[in-house]
Amino acid sequence: MTNKIDYNKVMKETIEKLSQRETLLLHSCCGPCSSATIERLLPFFNITVLYYNPNILPKEEYEKRKKEQIRFLEILNESNDNKIKFLDCDYAPNDFASAIKGLEGLPEGSKRCEACFRLRLEKTAKLAAEKGFSYFTTTLSISPHKDSQVINEILIELGQELSKNNFKTLPLLADFKKENGFLRSTQLAKEFDLYRQTYCGCRPN
């Protein structure tokens, strides 16, 4: 059995080597998950939050989560000198439908989720490279229901593809659930009265 990599340790080692604040494109699935992630990263990076989540159904739910994400960033920016930027994408449920074609019946935690991760992270990597960000990463690993090993393996693959195409943008490998990251996200969600959804996106209860 392959030993699991401590991606929280990997992230801390990366941060320790930084000689200056770098730019980071942070894919976010929602406001609550972004809260503790941003809190941890903001001392070291100039962050732009990317909202690309075509897996969220229905559209009303998608818009509700996006609105909360924007509201949360506006609150943070009121008391933060390092302003957090926001990068929006069009609602594109057909992207998700195409990505999981043939996997629709699989349960959470299966290859269906892996395809969903890859879809969103490919978009993140592409935009990060095109816009000249130093790093890209995602909030997804903060959830106890998301496999950080799978998420980071995808990040590594995408980073290698960017390198082959002469882009200097790097993946920031991380496991944000570590060091009570998920617990902290629930505390911050309560503190800022953030809407916390009851399902990931594609299979509403």
MDTraj code that builds the backbone (N, CA, C; nanometers):
import mdtraj as md
import numpy as np

residues = "MET THR ASN LYS ILE ASP TYR ASN LYS VAL MET LYS GLU THR ILE GLU LYS LEU SER GLN ARG GLU THR LEU LEU LEU HIS SER CYS CYS GLY PRO CYS SER SER ALA THR ILE GLU ARG LEU LEU PRO PHE PHE ASN ILE THR VAL LEU TYR TYR ASN PRO ASN ILE LEU PRO LYS GLU GLU TYR GLU LYS ARG LYS LYS GLU GLN ILE ARG PHE LEU GLU ILE LEU ASN GLU SER ASN ASP ASN LYS ILE LYS PHE LEU ASP CYS ASP TYR ALA PRO ASN ASP PHE ALA SER ALA ILE LYS GLY LEU GLU GLY LEU PRO GLU GLY SER LYS ARG CYS GLU ALA CYS PHE ARG LEU ARG LEU GLU LYS THR ALA LYS LEU ALA ALA GLU LYS GLY PHE SER TYR PHE THR THR THR LEU SER ILE SER PRO HIS LYS ASP SER GLN VAL ILE ASN GLU ILE LEU ILE GLU LEU GLY GLN GLU LEU SER LYS ASN ASN PHE LYS THR LEU PRO LEU LEU ALA ASP PHE LYS LYS GLU ASN GLY PHE LEU ARG SER THR GLN LEU ALA LYS GLU PHE ASP LEU TYR ARG GLN THR TYR CYS GLY CYS ARG PRO ASN".split()
xyz = np.array([
    [0.0835, -0.1192, 0.0000],
    [0.0000, 0.0000, 0.0000],
    [0.0882, 0.1259, 0.0000],
    [0.0576, 0.2169, -0.0882],
    [0.1357, 0.3389, -0.0998],
    [0.1147, 0.4290, 0.0221],
    [0.2239, 0.4781, 0.0783],
    [0.2132, 0.5684, 0.1918],
    [0.1527, 0.7009, 0.1471],
    [0.0631, 0.7537, 0.2300],
    [0.0015, 0.8818, 0.1977],
    [0.0999, 0.9948, 0.2248],
    [0.0963, 1.0944, 0.1388],
    [0.1838, 1.2099, 0.1529],
    [0.1159, 1.3143, 0.2403],
    [0.1906, 1.3731, 0.3306],
    [0.1389, 1.4791, 0.4166],
    [0.1476, 1.6108, 0.3395],
    [0.0398, 1.6449, 0.2685],
    [0.0423, 1.7638, 0.1838],
    [0.0338, 1.8932, 0.2646],
    [-0.0082, 1.8842, 0.3890],
    [-0.0019, 2.0021, 0.4754],
    [0.1439, 2.0378, 0.5030],
    [0.2249, 1.9365, 0.5285],
    [0.3685, 1.9573, 0.5495],
    [0.4335, 2.0105, 0.4222],
    [0.3931, 1.9565, 0.3082],
    [0.4480, 2.0020, 0.1799],
    [0.4176, 2.1503, 0.1595],
    [0.2942, 2.1910, 0.1915],
    [0.2569, 2.3308, 0.1754],
    [0.3413, 2.4211, 0.2658],
    [0.3590, 2.3810, 0.3889],
    [0.4369, 2.4627, 0.4816],
    [0.5817, 2.4757, 0.4354],
    [0.6354, 2.3703, 0.3785],
    [0.7721, 2.3756, 0.3270],
    [0.7806, 2.4715, 0.2081],
    [0.6771, 2.4719, 0.1242],
    [0.6729, 2.5635, 0.0096],
    [0.6682, 2.7077, 0.0572],
    [0.5829, 2.7337, 0.1551],
    [0.5678, 2.8697, 0.2072],
    [0.6968, 2.9188, 0.2724],
    [0.7643, 2.8299, 0.3431],
    [0.8892, 2.8684, 0.4099],
    [0.9961, 2.9141, 0.3105],
    [0.9878, 2.8654, 0.1874],
    [1.0886, 2.8983, 0.0857],
    [1.0556, 3.0262, 0.0095],
    [0.9378, 3.0821, 0.0321],
    [0.9004, 3.2036, -0.0401],
    [0.9861, 3.3209, 0.0050],
    [1.0345, 3.3979, -0.0896],
    [1.1151, 3.5152, -0.0567],
    [1.0322, 3.6430, -0.0609],
    [0.9082, 3.6332, -0.1104],
    [0.8189, 3.7482, -0.1192],
    [0.6750, 3.6977, -0.1302],
    [0.5791, 3.7902, -0.1174],
    [0.4397, 3.7537, -0.1384],
    [0.4205, 3.7189, -0.2858],
    [0.3639, 3.6034, -0.3102],
    [0.3391, 3.5598, -0.4472],
    [0.1900, 3.5689, -0.4790],
    [0.1580, 3.5670, -0.6072],
    [0.0180, 3.5682, -0.6486],
    [-0.0353, 3.4255, -0.6525],
    [-0.1594, 3.4104, -0.6096],
    [-0.2216, 3.2783, -0.6013],
    [-0.3634, 3.2826, -0.6555],
    [-0.3948, 3.1937, -0.7477],
    [-0.5324, 3.1758, -0.7929],
    [-0.5908, 3.0604, -0.7137],
    [-0.6884, 3.0914, -0.6305],
    [-0.7480, 2.9935, -0.5398],
    [-0.8865, 2.9548, -0.5893],
    [-0.8988, 2.8328, -0.6408],
    [-1.0320, 2.7846, -0.6764],
    [-1.1103, 2.7610, -0.5478],
    [-1.2317, 2.8148, -0.5427],
    [-1.3155, 2.7974, -0.4241],
    [-1.4487, 2.7359, -0.4617],
    [-1.4913, 2.6393, -0.3820],
    [-1.6204, 2.5754, -0.4059],
    [-1.7335, 2.6515, -0.3380],
    [-1.7008, 2.7276, -0.2322],
    [-1.8037, 2.8026, -0.1600],
    [-1.7385, 2.8931, -0.0557],
    [-1.8173, 2.9832, -0.0001],
    [-1.7682, 3.0744, 0.1014],
    [-1.7145, 3.0064, 0.2259],
    [-1.7911, 2.9152, 0.2867],
    [-1.7426, 2.8500, 0.4085],
    [-1.6090, 2.7782, 0.3901],
    [-1.5933, 2.7052, 0.2789],
    [-1.4673, 2.6335, 0.2568],
    [-1.3522, 2.7294, 0.2305],
    [-1.3826, 2.8444, 0.1717],
    [-1.2767, 2.9417, 0.1446],
    [-1.2309, 3.0137, 0.2705],
    [-1.3160, 3.0175, 0.3720],
    [-1.2889, 3.1021, 0.4885],
    [-1.1585, 3.0668, 0.5596],
    [-1.1467, 2.9434, 0.6073],
    [-1.0262, 2.9032, 0.6794],
    [-0.9067, 2.8920, 0.5859],
    [-0.9334, 2.8592, 0.4592],
    [-0.8258, 2.8494, 0.3613],
    [-0.7621, 2.9860, 0.3382],
    [-0.8448, 3.0861, 0.3166],
    [-0.7939, 3.2217, 0.2961],
    [-0.7223, 3.2721, 0.4208],
    [-0.7800, 3.2454, 0.5363],
    [-0.7183, 3.2888, 0.6618],
    [-0.5762, 3.2351, 0.6726],
    [-0.5558, 3.1150, 0.6289],
    [-0.4244, 3.0534, 0.6399],
    [-0.3256, 3.1035, 0.5341],
    [-0.3765, 3.1336, 0.4143],
    [-0.2888, 3.1685, 0.3029],
    [-0.2610, 3.3174, 0.2885],
    [-0.3502, 3.3999, 0.3378],
    [-0.3412, 3.5436, 0.3122],
    [-0.2119, 3.6090, 0.3627],
    [-0.1536, 3.5618, 0.4722],
    [-0.0272, 3.6244, 0.5150],
    [0.0873, 3.6066, 0.4145],
    [0.0716, 3.5131, 0.3211],
    [0.1830, 3.4789, 0.2328],
    [0.1564, 3.5058, 0.0838],
    [0.0280, 3.5235, 0.0472],
    [-0.0059, 3.5351, -0.0943],
    [-0.1015, 3.6509, -0.1202],
    [-0.0921, 3.7060, -0.2399],
    [-0.1945, 3.7953, -0.2923],
    [-0.2953, 3.7061, -0.3649],
    [-0.4137, 3.6950, -0.3078],
    [-0.5092, 3.5925, -0.3495],
    [-0.6162, 3.6476, -0.4422],
    [-0.6428, 3.5717, -0.5471],
    [-0.7614, 3.5906, -0.6292],
    [-0.8438, 3.4636, -0.6189],
    [-0.9686, 3.4778, -0.5804],
    [-1.0575, 3.3633, -0.5673],
    [-1.1279, 3.3384, -0.7005],
    [-1.1186, 3.2161, -0.7479],
    [-1.1850, 3.1748, -0.8712],
    [-1.3102, 3.0949, -0.8372],
    [-1.4224, 3.1372, -0.8932],
    [-1.5467, 3.0635, -0.8711],
    [-1.5866, 2.9941, -1.0011],
    [-1.5484, 2.8680, -1.0123],
    [-1.5843, 2.7846, -1.1276],
    [-1.6346, 2.6521, -1.0738],
    [-1.7661, 2.6355, -1.0697],
    [-1.8273, 2.5172, -1.0104],
    [-1.9501, 2.4731, -1.0901],
    [-1.9274, 2.4213, -1.2113],
    [-2.0396, 2.3806, -1.2962],
    [-2.1130, 2.2569, -1.2455],
    [-2.0598, 2.1958, -1.1398],
    [-2.1250, 2.0783, -1.0806],
    [-2.2458, 2.1146, -0.9956],
    [-2.2601, 2.2402, -0.9585],
    [-2.3661, 2.2788, -0.8646],
    [-2.5007, 2.2892, -0.9361],
    [-2.5948, 2.2129, -0.8860],
    [-2.7312, 2.2124, -0.9376],
    [-2.8291, 2.2335, -0.8230],
    [-2.9407, 2.3017, -0.8466],
    [-2.9784, 2.3731, -0.9683],
    [-2.9092, 2.5093, -0.9758],
    [-2.9424, 2.5891, -1.0775],
    [-2.8769, 2.7175, -1.0958],
    [-2.9025, 2.8102, -0.9778],
    [-3.0209, 2.8018, -0.9172],
    [-3.0527, 2.8877, -0.8026],
    [-2.9567, 2.8625, -0.6876],
    [-2.9192, 2.7350, -0.6680],
    [-2.8231, 2.6998, -0.5635],
    [-2.6846, 2.7546, -0.5986],
    [-2.6492, 2.7419, -0.7237],
    [-2.5215, 2.7935, -0.7721],
    [-2.5102, 2.9433, -0.7443],
    [-2.6133, 3.0170, -0.7798],
    [-2.6117, 3.1621, -0.7617],
    [-2.6098, 3.2003, -0.6143],
    [-2.6785, 3.1228, -0.5327],
    [-2.6817, 3.1502, -0.3891],
    [-2.5424, 3.1347, -0.3283],
    [-2.4730, 3.0280, -0.3659],
    [-2.3381, 3.0054, -0.3136],
    [-2.2412, 3.1110, -0.3641],
    [-2.2540, 3.1488, -0.4909],
    [-2.1649, 3.2517, -0.5453],
    [-2.1872, 3.3850, -0.4743],
    [-2.3111, 3.4184, -0.4502],
    [-2.3427, 3.5433, -0.3815],
    [-2.2803, 3.5454, -0.2420],
    [-2.2852, 3.4323, -0.1729],
    [-2.2251, 3.4241, -0.0395],
    [-2.0736, 3.4344, -0.0465],
    [-2.0151, 3.3757, -0.1499],
    [-1.8702, 3.3864, -0.1666],
    [-1.8294, 3.5323, -0.1832],
    [-1.9001, 3.6032, -0.2688],
    [-1.8695, 3.7443, -0.2926],
    [-1.8904, 3.8268, -0.1659],
    [-1.9992, 3.8008, -0.0957],
    [-2.0284, 3.8749, 0.0280],
    [-1.9178, 3.8540, 0.1306],
    [-1.8715, 3.7308, 0.1436],
    [-1.7656, 3.7012, 0.2393],
    [-1.6372, 3.7758, 0.2048],
    [-1.6019, 3.7786, 0.0778],
    [-1.4804, 3.8501, 0.0363],
    [-1.4932, 3.9996, 0.0604],
    [-1.6111, 4.0528, 0.0383],
    [-1.6331, 4.1957, 0.0640],
    [-1.6143, 4.2279, 0.2117],
    [-1.6607, 4.1392, 0.2978],
    [-1.6429, 4.1587, 0.4425],
    [-1.4946, 4.1565, 0.4777],
    [-1.4221, 4.0579, 0.4258],
    [-1.2794, 4.0471, 0.4545],
    [-1.2036, 4.1702, 0.4055],
    [-1.2400, 4.2182, 0.2893],
    [-1.1668, 4.3298, 0.2297],
    [-1.1876, 4.4615, 0.3036],
    [-1.2907, 4.4686, 0.3850],
    [-1.3142, 4.5902, 0.4636],
    [-1.2040, 4.6126, 0.5659],
    [-1.1427, 4.5048, 0.6132],
    [-1.0415, 4.5165, 0.7179],
    [-0.9079, 4.4546, 0.6779],
    [-0.8864, 4.4426, 0.5485],
    [-0.7663, 4.3768, 0.5015],
    [-0.6937, 4.4639, 0.3996],
    [-0.5677, 4.4936, 0.4259],
    [-0.4897, 4.5752, 0.3337],
    [-0.4586, 4.5011, 0.2038],
    [-0.4373, 4.3708, 0.2145],
    [-0.4101, 4.2896, 0.0960],
    [-0.5435, 4.2429, 0.0378],
    [-0.6011, 4.3256, -0.0469],
    [-0.7351, 4.3009, -0.0973],
    [-0.7424, 4.1699, -0.1755],
    [-0.8453, 4.0931, -0.1478],
    [-0.8685, 3.9669, -0.2172],
    [-0.9548, 3.9949, -0.3398],
    [-0.9087, 3.9493, -0.4544],
    [-0.9823, 3.9710, -0.5784],
    [-1.0735, 3.8520, -0.6067],
    [-1.1664, 3.8736, -0.6988],
    [-1.2628, 3.7689, -0.7324],
    [-1.2685, 3.7520, -0.8829],
    [-1.2573, 3.6290, -0.9288],
    [-1.2652, 3.5972, -1.0714],
    [-1.3826, 3.5025, -1.0929],
    [-1.4804, 3.5484, -1.1673],
    [-1.6031, 3.4723, -1.1898],
    [-1.5967, 3.3991, -1.3233],
    [-1.6738, 3.2939, -1.3340],
    [-1.6903, 3.2209, -1.4591],
    [-1.8396, 3.2046, -1.4866],
    [-1.8732, 3.1866, -1.6116],
    [-2.0128, 3.1632, -1.6462],
    [-2.0599, 3.0306, -1.5884],
    [-2.1872, 3.0221, -1.5588],
    [-2.2462, 2.8961, -1.5134],
    [-2.2496, 2.8006, -1.6320],
    [-2.1835, 2.6858, -1.6176],
    [-2.1664, 2.5951, -1.7313],
    [-2.1932, 2.4503, -1.6922],
    [-2.3187, 2.4164, -1.6596],
    [-2.3498, 2.2796, -1.6184],
    [-2.3209, 2.1751, -1.7248],
    [-2.3191, 2.2163, -1.8505],
    [-2.2876, 2.1211, -1.9569],
    [-2.1426, 2.0742, -1.9496],
    [-2.0547, 2.1594, -1.8968],
    [-1.9148, 2.1186, -1.8757],
    [-1.9093, 1.9990, -1.7809],
    [-1.9872, 2.0098, -1.6747],
    [-1.9902, 1.9024, -1.5751],
    [-2.0526, 1.7759, -1.6330],
    [-2.1629, 1.7920, -1.7047],
    [-2.2309, 1.6763, -1.7637],
    [-2.1372, 1.6004, -1.8577],
    [-2.0587, 1.6735, -1.9346],
    [-1.9639, 1.6106, -2.0268],
    [-1.8508, 1.5408, -1.9516],
    [-1.8051, 1.6040, -1.8437],
    [-1.6920, 1.5500, -1.7677],
    [-1.7253, 1.4178, -1.6988],
    [-1.8490, 1.4012, -1.6562],
    [-1.8848, 1.2804, -1.5820],
    [-1.9674, 1.1821, -1.6654],
    [-1.9717, 1.2024, -1.7968],
    [-2.0508, 1.1148, -1.8821],
    [-2.0085, 0.9693, -1.8636],
    [-2.1055, 0.8839, -1.8354],
    [-2.0790, 0.7436, -1.8101],
    [-2.0518, 0.7109, -1.6641],
    [-2.0372, 0.8151, -1.5805],
    [-2.0070, 0.7960, -1.4379],
    [-2.1210, 0.8436, -1.3483],
    [-2.2322, 0.8830, -1.4109],
    [-2.3399, 0.9484, -1.3363],
    [-2.3915, 0.8669, -1.2184],
    [-2.3943, 0.7361, -1.2311],
    [-2.4519, 0.6522, -1.1267],
    [-2.3581, 0.6160, -1.0137],
    [-2.2329, 0.6589, -1.0233],
    [-2.1360, 0.6239, -0.9196],
    [-2.1561, 0.7099, -0.7954],
    [-2.1227, 0.6570, -0.6774],
    [-2.1451, 0.7311, -0.5519],
    [-2.0397, 0.8370, -0.5262],
    [-2.0645, 0.9186, -0.4244],
    [-1.9661, 1.0186, -0.3838],
    [-1.8373, 0.9502, -0.3408],
    [-1.7253, 1.0099, -0.3781],
    [-1.5963, 0.9520, -0.3446],
    [-1.5420, 0.8598, -0.4524],
    [-1.6143, 0.8466, -0.5624],
    [-1.5759, 0.7565, -0.6699],
    [-1.5050, 0.8306, -0.7822],
    [-1.4906, 0.7637, -0.8963],
    [-1.4295, 0.8248, -1.0141],
    [-1.5108, 0.9446, -1.0628],
    [-1.6374, 0.9475, -1.0304],
    [-1.7203, 1.0621, -1.0681],
    [-1.6681, 1.1894, -1.0014],
    [-1.6366, 1.1812, -0.8741],
    [-1.5819, 1.2968, -0.8024],
    [-1.4448, 1.3340, -0.8561],
    [-1.3648, 1.2336, -0.8884],
    [-1.2321, 1.2611, -0.9426],
    [-1.2432, 1.3380, -1.0741],
    [-1.3393, 1.2993, -1.1579],
    [-1.3601, 1.3698, -1.2848],
    [-1.4050, 1.5134, -1.2599],
    [-1.4851, 1.5328, -1.1579],
    [-1.5318, 1.6666, -1.1214],
    [-1.4163, 1.7519, -1.0699],
    [-1.3319, 1.6948, -0.9854],
    [-1.2131, 1.7663, -0.9373],
    [-1.1274, 1.8109, -1.0554],
    [-1.1032, 1.7166, -1.1455],
    [-1.0146, 1.7446, -1.2586],
    [-1.0710, 1.8554, -1.3470],
    [-1.2004, 1.8529, -1.3711],
    [-1.2643, 1.9562, -1.4519],
    [-1.2374, 2.0944, -1.3938],
    [-1.2618, 2.1103, -1.2652],
    [-1.2476, 2.2408, -1.2021],
    [-1.1014, 2.2832, -1.1883],
    [-1.0147, 2.1863, -1.1630],
    [-0.8733, 2.2201, -1.1465],
    [-0.8055, 2.2472, -1.2808],
    [-0.8505, 2.1818, -1.3860],
    [-0.7970, 2.2125, -1.5196],
    [-0.8269, 2.3576, -1.5566],
    [-0.9480, 2.4009, -1.5267],
    [-0.9858, 2.5399, -1.5535],
    [-0.8995, 2.6347, -1.4709],
    [-0.8795, 2.5996, -1.3452],
    [-0.7984, 2.6831, -1.2557],
    [-0.6554, 2.6953, -1.3057],
    [-0.5959, 2.5812, -1.3419],
    [-0.4586, 2.5817, -1.3912],
    [-0.4465, 2.6635, -1.5197],
    [-0.5419, 2.6479, -1.6104],
    [-0.5400, 2.7186, -1.7380],
    [-0.5449, 2.8701, -1.7171],
    [-0.6390, 2.9142, -1.6336],
    [-0.6531, 3.0572, -1.6084],
    [-0.5332, 3.1130, -1.5326],
    [-0.4819, 3.0346, -1.4380],
    [-0.3652, 3.0794, -1.3608],
    [-0.2454, 3.1020, -1.4523],
    [-0.2252, 3.0100, -1.5454],
    [-0.1129, 3.0223, -1.6379],
    [-0.1328, 3.1395, -1.7330],
    [-0.2527, 3.1506, -1.7880],
    [-0.2806, 3.2573, -1.8842],
    [-0.2661, 3.3956, -1.8222],
    [-0.3015, 3.4072, -1.6949],
    [-0.3003, 3.5373, -1.6283],
    [-0.1727, 3.5620, -1.5485],
    [-0.0796, 3.4685, -1.5561],
    [0.0513, 3.4908, -1.4970],
    [0.0594, 3.4779, -1.3463],
    [-0.0269, 3.3981, -1.2846],
    [-0.0185, 3.3750, -1.1407],
    [0.1039, 3.2895, -1.1082],
    [0.1589, 3.3108, -0.9901],
    [0.2731, 3.2306, -0.9456],
    [0.2288, 3.0898, -0.9076],
    [0.1126, 3.0797, -0.8420],
    [0.0620, 2.9516, -0.7919],
    [-0.0879, 2.9395, -0.8171],
    [-0.1344, 2.8151, -0.8138],
    [-0.2784, 2.7875, -0.8152],
    [-0.3066, 2.6713, -0.7214],
    [-0.4247, 2.6743, -0.6604],
    [-0.4655, 2.5649, -0.5729],
    [-0.6169, 2.5705, -0.5552],
    [-0.6691, 2.4887, -0.4640],
    [-0.8134, 2.4790, -0.4439],
    [-0.8477, 2.4611, -0.2967],
    [-0.9686, 2.5021, -0.2616],
    [-1.0185, 2.4837, -0.1248],
    [-1.0706, 2.3413, -0.1017],
    [-1.0819, 2.2618, -0.2061],
    [-1.1511, 2.1335, -0.1972],
    [-1.0985, 2.0415, -0.0873],
    [-0.9686, 2.0479, -0.0598],
    [-0.9113, 1.9548, 0.0372],
    [-0.9509, 1.9855, 0.1806],
    [-1.0218, 2.0959, 0.2034],
    [-1.0621, 2.1264, 0.3409],
    [-1.1764, 2.0371, 0.3870],
    [-1.2485, 1.9801, 0.2936],
    [-1.3623, 1.8950, 0.3286],
    [-1.3163, 1.7566, 0.3733],
    [-1.3713, 1.7052, 0.4832],
    [-1.3363, 1.5693, 0.5256],
    [-1.3901, 1.4634, 0.4299],
    [-1.4765, 1.5037, 0.3372],
    [-1.5343, 1.4098, 0.2395],
    [-1.4560, 1.4065, 0.1088],
    [-1.3513, 1.4901, 0.0975],
    [-1.2726, 1.4975, -0.0249],
    [-1.1338, 1.4390, -0.0003],
    [-1.0888, 1.3551, -0.0929],
    [-0.9604, 1.2855, -0.0804],
    [-0.8469, 1.3782, -0.1230],
    [-0.7697, 1.4242, -0.0268],
    [-0.6613, 1.5181, -0.0568],
    [-0.5521, 1.4536, -0.1412],
    [-0.5359, 1.3224, -0.1289],
    [-0.4351, 1.2545, -0.2104],
    [-0.4706, 1.2645, -0.3585],
    [-0.5974, 1.2397, -0.3905],
    [-0.6449, 1.2480, -0.5289],
    [-0.6357, 1.3914, -0.5802],
    [-0.6811, 1.4856, -0.4982],
    [-0.6796, 1.6273, -0.5383],
    [-0.5378, 1.6730, -0.5697],
    [-0.4447, 1.6399, -0.4841],
    [-0.3070, 1.6845, -0.5046],
    [-0.2378, 1.6113, -0.6191],
    [-0.2747, 1.4866, -0.6430],
    [-0.2198, 1.4157, -0.7588],
    [-0.2622, 1.4853, -0.8880],
    [-0.3860, 1.5330, -0.8917],
    [-0.4326, 1.6076, -1.0087],
    [-0.3565, 1.7392, -1.0209],
    [-0.3378, 1.8093, -0.9097],
    [-0.2625, 1.9343, -0.9113],
    [-0.1206, 1.9125, -0.9649],
    [-0.0575, 1.8042, -0.9224],
    [0.0777, 1.7727, -0.9681],
    [0.0789, 1.7496, -1.1190],
    [-0.0167, 1.6712, -1.1682],
    [-0.0249, 1.6435, -1.3121],
    [-0.0432, 1.7725, -1.3917],
    [-0.1303, 1.8589, -1.3437],
    [-0.1554, 1.9848, -1.4143],
    [-0.0329, 2.0751, -1.4115],
    [0.0371, 2.0748, -1.2991],
    [0.1603, 2.1521, -1.2901],
    [0.2652, 2.1031, -1.3884],
    [0.2741, 1.9727, -1.4049],
    [0.3690, 1.9153, -1.4998],
    [0.3331, 1.9538, -1.6431],
    [0.2035, 1.9557, -1.6736],
    [0.1589, 1.9956, -1.8074],
    [0.1929, 2.1414, -1.8350],
    [0.1727, 2.2263, -1.7347],
    [0.2070, 2.3676, -1.7520],
    [0.3567, 2.3844, -1.7765],
    [0.4371, 2.3109, -1.7021],
    [0.5818, 2.3190, -1.7164],
    [0.6258, 2.2774, -1.8566],
    [0.5631, 2.1718, -1.9091],
    [0.5963, 2.1244, -2.0436],
    [0.5660, 2.2303, -2.1486],
    [0.4675, 2.3144, -2.1183],
    [0.4289, 2.4204, -2.2106],
    [0.4928, 2.5550, -2.1755],
    [0.5985, 2.5458, -2.0924],
    [0.6819, 2.6622, -2.0587],
    [0.6111, 2.7683, -1.9748],
    [0.5097, 2.7279, -1.9003],
    [0.4486, 2.8200, -1.8045],
    [0.5209, 2.8056, -1.6711],
    [0.5347, 2.9160, -1.5990],
    [0.6049, 2.9140, -1.4706],
    [0.5102, 2.8983, -1.3514],
    [0.3800, 2.8963, -1.3780],
    [0.2811, 2.8818, -1.2718],
    [0.2919, 2.7439, -1.2073],
    [0.2922, 2.7419, -1.0750],
    [0.3117, 2.6174, -0.9995],
    [0.1875, 2.5803, -0.9192],
    [0.1627, 2.4512, -0.8974],
    [0.0547, 2.4106, -0.8077],
    [0.0987, 2.4260, -0.6630],
    [0.0113, 2.4785, -0.5809],
    [0.0374, 2.4819, -0.4371],
    [-0.0298, 2.3596, -0.3779],
    [0.0506, 2.2597, -0.3443],
    [-0.0012, 2.1363, -0.2870],
    [-0.0362, 2.1610, -0.1408],
    [-0.1510, 2.1088, -0.0984],
    [-0.1981, 2.1396, 0.0370],
    [-0.3041, 2.0400, 0.0810],
    [-0.3269, 2.0362, 0.2103],
    [-0.4392, 1.9612, 0.2668],
    [-0.4976, 2.0495, 0.3767],
    [-0.5952, 2.1302, 0.3382],
    [-0.6446, 2.2340, 0.4284],
    [-0.7300, 2.1814, 0.5429],
    [-0.7671, 2.0538, 0.5398],
    [-0.8415, 1.9983, 0.6533],
    [-0.7510, 1.9737, 0.7735],
    [-0.6208, 1.9655, 0.7475],
    [-0.5249, 1.9429, 0.8554],
    [-0.5221, 2.0619, 0.9517],
    [-0.4730, 2.0357, 1.0732],
    [-0.4634, 2.1375, 1.1781],
    [-0.6006, 2.2011, 1.2030],
    [-0.7023, 2.1163, 1.2063],
    [-0.8410, 2.1576, 1.2368],
    [-0.8957, 2.2587, 1.1355],
    [-0.8523, 2.2438, 1.0104],
    [-0.8970, 2.3363, 0.9083],
    [-1.0478, 2.3348, 0.8862],
    [-1.1060, 2.2160, 0.8825],
    [-1.2507, 2.2081, 0.8611],
    [-1.3260, 2.2661, 0.9800],
    [-1.2806, 2.2334, 1.1006],
    [-1.3430, 2.2896, 1.2199],
    [-1.3363, 2.4416, 1.2171],
    [-1.2221, 2.4952, 1.1795],
    [-1.2075, 2.6404, 1.1725],
    [-1.3030, 2.6998, 1.0691],
    [-1.3239, 2.6307, 0.9588],
    [-1.4161, 2.6802, 0.8558],
    [-1.5590, 2.6862, 0.9085],
    [-1.5969, 2.5909, 0.9923],
    [-1.7318, 2.5943, 1.0494],
    [-1.7446, 2.7084, 1.1495],
    [-1.6377, 2.7352, 1.2237],
    [-1.6389, 2.8467, 1.3187],
    [-1.6519, 2.9805, 1.2456],
    [-1.5762, 2.9960, 1.1380],
    [-1.5810, 3.1206, 1.0623],
    [-1.7151, 3.1364, 0.9902],
    [-1.7697, 3.0267, 0.9422],
    [-1.9009, 3.0330, 0.8776],
    [-2.0062, 3.0830, 0.9759],
    [-1.9959, 3.0378, 1.1001],
    [-2.0894, 3.0836, 1.2030],
    [-2.0635, 3.2299, 1.2379],
    [-1.9366, 3.2661, 1.2479],
    [-1.9003, 3.4039, 1.2835],
    [-1.9506, 3.5040, 1.1792],
    [-1.9401, 3.4682, 1.0528],
    [-1.9803, 3.5594, 0.9448],
    [-2.1204, 3.5288, 0.8911],
    [-2.1893, 3.4364, 0.9580],
    [-2.3254, 3.3998, 0.9186],
    [-2.3321, 3.3597, 0.7718],
    [-2.2411, 3.2722, 0.7328],
    [-2.2354, 3.2267, 0.5948],
    [-2.3318, 3.1104, 0.5719],
    [-2.3934, 3.1109, 0.4572],
    [-2.4808, 3.0001, 0.4176],
    [-2.3970, 2.8746, 0.3976],
    [-2.4334, 2.7666, 0.4677],
    [-2.3642, 2.6389, 0.4526],
    [-2.4599, 2.5391, 0.3888],
    [-2.4265, 2.4970, 0.2687],
    [-2.5105, 2.4045, 0.1948],
    [-2.5049, 2.2652, 0.2570],
    [-2.6006, 2.1827, 0.2224],
    [-2.6099, 2.0490, 0.2801],
    [-2.5619, 1.9406, 0.1850],
    [-2.5150, 1.9792, 0.0660],
    [-2.4622, 1.8808, -0.0285],
    [-2.3553, 1.9468, -0.1140],
    [-2.2704, 1.8647, -0.1728],
    [-2.1561, 1.9164, -0.2475],
    [-2.1999, 1.9979, -0.3683],
    [-2.2918, 1.9431, -0.4478],
    [-2.3344, 2.0192, -0.5653],
    [-2.4172, 1.9401, -0.6626],
    [-2.3726, 1.8194, -0.6993],
    [-2.4354, 1.7485, -0.8091],
    [-2.5488, 1.6564, -0.7678],
    [-2.5590, 1.6260, -0.6394],
    [-2.6654, 1.5346, -0.5958],
    [-2.7374, 1.5915, -0.4752],
    [-2.8278, 1.6854, -0.4970],
    [-2.9000, 1.7461, -0.3853],
    [-2.9818, 1.6449, -0.3081],
    [-2.9874, 1.6674, -0.1759],
    [-3.0650, 1.5775, -0.0902],
    [-3.2145, 1.6001, -0.1084],
])
top = md.Topology()
chain = top.add_chain()
for i, resn in enumerate(residues, 1):
    res = top.add_residue(resn, chain, resSeq=i)
    for name in ("N", "CA", "C"):
        top.add_atom(name, md.element.get_by_symbol(name[0]), res)
traj = md.Trajectory(xyz[None], top)
